[in-house]
Amino acid sequence: MIASHVQRHYPGAITEIDFVERLRTEVKKHGVDLTKLLLATSICADDIIPMRESETPLAKAKSRLKKDFLGPFAMGGLAGLPYSGLTGIQALAHHVPDGGSVLFVYGPHIGISAEGTLGKLQRPGQHKETGACGALHVAVEHLRSSADYRPPHDDDDTEQMTLERRLLPFRERILAAESPLKEATEVAYAVIHELIQRYVRSKRTEFHCEYVATAGGIIINTGPDSEDYVDLRHLDVRRLSEL
């Protein structure tokens, strides 16, 4: 059963549906007006991540993250890094509704197949398993290729090269792990979390809203016929004045 495979690798993971409920409950505790809550995401560009529109009960439930909040303002790209940077945060700050608030949801993702293989899953319409996160797979292989490997400057592949530059200081830690892909995912989460927190603080004066909520974790994709999960690592709601 897929749930047991997920719990083996991520004991604290909750279903995506429960994750959305946690978000709703936490922001409502602070009296946040959900009709004026703008969602900002820094998650992977992978098509397996966005909640798909479908008539099945599971897919309808999974689509709630987009339906329950305004937006999303998409900050992320490959592996979920916030490539929109400081300019993106500043633009977002000017998009929050009058008297509203903002919710950041961020983190990398990893697949777990029906057989429990970490980093693999079956995608909709396909019969064979493919990798997730593909960008992190590529990054690990590049880091493994040579002790002297340095990501080149390439205007035609800027996101991948930026991702690899962010991971490079952790090369030994990643490659020494039992699962380098899982460790690269852990590193990616830490990098994304630090960037989001720093970007928000640095552009704090650009926001004119009441609350800023941040929710970070690792998204666990399982395939088209089963629930996805989130290993929630951070959930915080603060008044703008408290940042």
Protein Blocks (a to p, Z undefined) as FASTA:
>chain_A
ZZlmmmmmmmmbccfklmmmmmmmmmmmnopafklcccdddddfbfklpccddfbfklmm
mmmmmmmpgcjddfbdehhiafklmmlmmmmmmmpcghiacdddedddddddfkopghia
cdehiabdcdddfklmmmmmmmmmpmkbccdddfklmmmmmmmmmmmmmmmmmmmpmblm
lmmmmmmmmmmmmmmmmmmmmmmmmpccfbdcddddddddebjkbccddddfbdcdddfk
lZZ
